Amino acid sequence: MENQKKPLILVSNDDGITSKGIAHLVKLMSQIGEVVVVAPNSPQSGMGHAITINEILRYYKSDIFGDIEAYECSGTPADCVKLAKNHLLEGRVPDLVVSGINHGSNTSVSVLYSGTMSAAIEASIEDLPAIGFSLCEYGMDADFSHTSDAILKIVKEVLQFGIPKGISLNVNFPKKSEEPLKGVKVCRQAKSKWQEEFDERVDPYGRKYLWLTGYFVNQDEGKDTDAWAIENNFVSVVPVAVDMTAHNALSYLNNELNIEE
């Protein structure tokens, strides 16, 4: 066992390389394998799967994690994974890509907006096993201590047994409470949405501007969803596919709308 090569684990996030969440994740991954960190140099929340194409991309080596090889990048989370895979790792192929731990929930439709999950999804596009971790607590001083055991278990299982190609895992943790976590549930994505509101404000020069606000609306009463799991103090695990084709609509488009010629 001592002579076995440690797995290479690439770590990224969207809250930036200085966030508390990534520090916790790096510490955990260091217990399992050789860690390389490539993360944004500033917060990139809500960037979705954006990539940098009209501006220059910069990266710098960082010693923020001590002896662990780390780089801060001027781009998005997806940029970070692309940069690592195709340039910085110099041919080394990660055994696993992990992203997070995000400060805030990425359940339900939030997966589409999430920079955290875009890093994991970008890795799955490269046929690399990938996991995005999020905590349903938005504060920068959030307590991540209750996430450790489940993260280590999930990561070890994935390293041993793998994930189907083109799939990443979206893992969400409830906010820490006095009650211990009830367990881990494999779920489907809840049918939910954000109900946006725009708060109109005035800057010091008297000019109007808008600040995006809103609230989360769960439209799904199922007990097999990520939203239900989090509300009931379980860790949710949702497999996310790169293929966004609505396969159940193909026959309708072909047979009812008769679009094809």
C-alpha positions in Angstrom: 0.0 0.0 0.0 2.9 2.4 0.9 4.3 2.1 -2.7 1.0 3.0 -4.4 1.1 6.3 -6.2 -1.2 8.9 -4.7 -4.0 10.1 -6.9 -3.6 13.5 -8.5 -6.5 15.8 -7.4 -7.2 19.2 -9.1 -9.0 21.7 -6.8 -10.8 24.8 -8.1 -13.7 26.9 -7.0 -15.7 30.1 -7.7 -15.3 32.1 -4.5 -11.7 32.7 -5.1 -8.4 31.2 -4.0 -8.5 33.0 -0.6 -11.9 31.7 0.4 -12.5 29.6 3.6 -14.3 26.9 1.6 -11.4 26.1 -0.7 -9.0 26.1 2.2 -11.1 23.4 3.9 -11.4 21.3 0.7 -7.6 21.5 0.0 -6.9 20.3 3.5 -9.2 17.3 3.1 -7.8 16.4 -0.4 -4.3 16.5 1.0 -5.2 13.6 3.2 -6.0 11.5 0.1 -3.7 12.5 -2.8 -1.3 14.9 -4.5 -3.1 18.2 -4.8 -2.8 21.0 -7.4 -5.0 24.1 -7.0 -6.0 26.4 -9.9 -8.6 28.9 -8.7 -9.8 32.4 -9.6 -8.0 35.3 -8.1 -11.3 37.0 -7.2 -14.9 35.9 -6.6 -16.6 34.4 -9.7 -20.0 33.4 -8.2 -22.9 33.2 -10.7 -20.6 33.1 -13.7 -22.0 29.8 -14.9 -19.9 28.3 -17.7 -18.5 31.5 -18.9 -15.0 31.5 -20.4 -12.6 34.3 -21.2 -12.3 34.9 -25.0 -12.2 38.7 -25.4 -9.7 39.5 -22.7 -6.2 38.3 -21.7 -5.9 35.4 -19.3 -3.2 35.7 -16.5 -2.1 33.2 -13.9 0.4 33.4 -11.1 1.9 30.8 -8.8 0.7 31.1 -5.2 2.1 30.0 -1.9 -1.2 30.4 0.0 -1.4 26.7 0.7 2.2 26.3 1.7 4.0 23.5 -0.2 0.9 22.6 -2.2 1.3 23.5 -5.9 -1.2 26.4 -6.5 -2.1 29.0 -9.0 -4.4 32.0 -9.0 -6.1 32.8 -12.4 -7.7 36.0 -13.7 -10.4 34.0 -15.4 -13.6 32.0 -14.6 -13.8 28.6 -12.9 -14.2 27.0 -16.3 -11.1 28.8 -17.4 -9.2 27.5 -14.4 -9.9 23.8 -15.3 -9.1 24.4 -19.0 -5.9 26.1 -18.0 -4.9 23.4 -15.6 -5.8 20.5 -17.9 -4.2 21.9 -21.1 -1.3 23.9 -19.9 -0.3 24.0 -16.2 -0.3 20.2 -15.5 2.0 19.6 -18.5 0.5 16.3 -19.5 -0.4 15.0 -16.0 -4.0 13.9 -16.0 -6.0 14.4 -12.8 -7.6 11.3 -11.3 -10.2 13.6 -9.9 -11.3 17.3 -10.1 -13.1 18.8 -7.1 -14.6 22.3 -6.9 -15.7 24.2 -3.8 -16.5 24.2 -1.1 -19.0 26.9 -2.3 -20.3 29.5 0.1 -24.0 29.0 -0.7 -26.4 26.5 -2.1 -26.2 25.0 -5.6 -29.3 22.9 -5.5 -31.9 22.7 -8.2 -31.7 25.3 -11.0 -28.8 27.0 -9.3 -26.6 24.4 -11.0 -27.0 26.4 -14.3 -25.7 29.7 -12.7 -23.0 28.1 -10.5 -19.4 28.8 -11.1 -18.6 26.0 -8.7 -20.4 23.5 -10.8 -19.1 24.9 -14.0 -15.6 23.9 -12.9 -16.8 20.3 -12.3 -18.8 20.2 -15.5 -15.8 21.5 -17.5 -13.8 18.6 -16.1 -16.5 16.1 -17.1 -16.4 17.5 -20.6 -12.8 16.4 -20.6 -13.9 12.9 -19.4 -12.5 13.5 -16.0 -14.4 12.4 -12.8 -15.5 15.6 -11.0 -17.4 16.7 -8.0 -18.7 20.1 -7.0 -19.2 20.7 -3.2 -21.5 23.4 -1.8 -22.6 24.5 1.7 -26.0 26.1 2.2 -24.4 29.0 4.1 -23.5 32.2 2.4 -21.4 33.9 5.1 -17.6 34.1 4.5 -17.2 32.9 8.1 -19.3 29.7 7.5 -18.6 26.6 9.5 -17.5 23.7 7.2 -16.5 21.3 9.9 -19.5 19.0 9.6 -18.8 18.4 5.9 -15.5 16.6 6.3 -16.5 13.0 6.8 -19.0 12.9 3.9 -16.6 14.7 1.6 -13.8 12.2 2.3 -16.2 9.2 1.9 -17.6 10.5 -1.4 -14.2 11.3 -2.8 -12.7 7.9 -1.8 -15.7 6.1 -3.4 -15.4 8.0 -6.6 -11.6 7.4 -6.8 -12.1 3.7 -6.3 -15.1 3.1 -8.5 -15.2 6.1 -10.9 -18.1 8.1 -12.5 -19.6 7.5 -15.9 -18.0 9.7 -18.5 -19.7 13.0 -19.1 -21.2 13.0 -15.6 -20.2 15.1 -12.5 -21.6 15.1 -9.0 -23.4 18.1 -7.5 -23.0 17.7 -3.7 -24.8 20.1 -1.3 -24.6 20.2 2.5 -27.1 21.8 4.9 -25.9 24.6 7.1 -24.4 23.3 10.3 -26.9 22.9 13.1 -27.1 21.3 16.6 -28.5 18.2 14.9 -26.0 16.0 13.2 -26.4 15.2 9.5 -28.9 12.4 8.9 -26.9 10.9 6.0 -26.2 11.2 2.3 -29.0 10.9 -0.3 -28.6 10.4 -4.1 -31.3 12.7 -5.5 -32.7 14.3 -8.6 -32.7 18.0 -9.2 -35.7 19.7 -7.8 -38.1 21.6 -10.1 -37.5 25.0 -8.5 -36.6 28.5 -9.6 -35.4 31.9 -8.4 -38.0 34.6 -8.4 -36.0 37.6 -9.3 -36.7 41.1 -8.0 -34.8 44.3 -9.0 -34.2 46.8 -6.2 -33.9 50.3 -7.7 -31.4 52.5 -5.8 -29.7 55.8 -6.3 -25.9 56.3 -6.3 -24.2 59.3 -4.6 -24.5 61.2 -7.9 -28.2 60.8 -8.1 -28.2 58.2 -10.8 -30.5 55.3 -10.6 -29.2 51.7 -10.7 -30.6 48.2 -10.0 -29.5 45.6 -7.6 -30.7 42.0 -8.3 -32.5 40.4 -5.4 -35.2 37.7 -5.1 -36.1 34.5 -3.4 -36.0 30.8 -4.0 -39.3 29.1 -4.9 -39.5 25.3 -4.6 -42.2 24.0 -7.0 -41.4 20.4 -6.3 -43.2 18.4 -3.6 -41.1 15.2 -4.2 -39.1 13.6 -1.4 -36.4 12.4 -3.8 -35.0 15.9 -4.6 -31.9 17.8 -3.6 -34.1 20.6 -2.1 -36.0 18.1 0.1 -32.8 16.5 1.2 -31.2 19.8 2.3 -34.4 20.9 4.1 -34.4 17.6 6.0 -30.7 17.8 7.0 -29.3 15.3 4.5 -26.4 15.7 2.2 -27.7 15.7 -1.4 -25.8 14.1 -4.3 -27.2 14.8 -7.8 -25.5 13.3 -11.0 -25.2 16.1 -13.6 -25.0 15.3 -17.3 -23.2 17.4 -19.9 -25.8 16.3 -22.5 -28.7 18.7 -22.1 -30.8 17.2 -24.9 -34.4 16.8 -23.8 -34.6 13.2 -25.1 -38.2 12.8 -24.1 -39.1 15.6 -26.5 -37.4 14.2 -29.6 -40.4 12.1 -30.6 -42.8 14.9 -30.1 -40.8 17.3 -32.3 -40.5 14.6 -35.0 -44.0 13.2 -34.9 -46.2 16.1 -33.7 -44.5 19.2 -35.0 -43.1 17.6 -38.1 -40.1 19.9 -38.2 -37.8 17.6 -40.1 -37.9 17.8 -43.9 
